[in-house]
Amino acid sequence: MDVINFWTKSWISDDKVAVRKLLAPDVEVEWNLDAPVDDEELLAVQHRIAAFADSVAVVGETVAEDGAALVYDLTAPFGTARMVEFLAVVDGRITEVRQVYDVTLTDRYFPGLYEN
C-alpha cells in the first residue's frame, strides 16, 4: 500500500510535512509510553527517534487494504529497541496510529524520548 510505504519513509527520514499530510484531521493516536499522546506529540517523538537513532528499519510488516501492522528496529548508539505500529487507512489518510514500544529498551537506549 503506497500510503504505508510513504508513511514509513517520511517519518524515518524526519519529513514532518509529509507525515502531517498523511494524517487525517481527526486521527486517533495511542501508545504504551508513560505520556499523553496526540498527533503533535506523535510527531515530536518520531522526530526525536529519527534524529537520535543510528537507523530505523522496518523488520516486519503485514499490509491489508485498510491498514498495516509494522515492526521496527530502532537502533541507537548503545543498542536496539523495538516498536510495533498498527495503522488504519481510510481514503488515503491514516485515521488511527497505535504504537507499542519495548518500554524497557526504549527507556534504556532512548532516554528522555517522551518526556516534555
Buried (B, 14 or more C-beta within 10 A) or exposed (E): BEBBEBBBEBBBEBBBEBBEEBBBEEBBBEBBBEEEBEBEBBBBBBBBBBEBBEEBBBEEBEBEEEBBBBBBBBBBEEEBBBBBBBBBBEEEBBBBBBBBBBBEBBBEBBEEBBEE
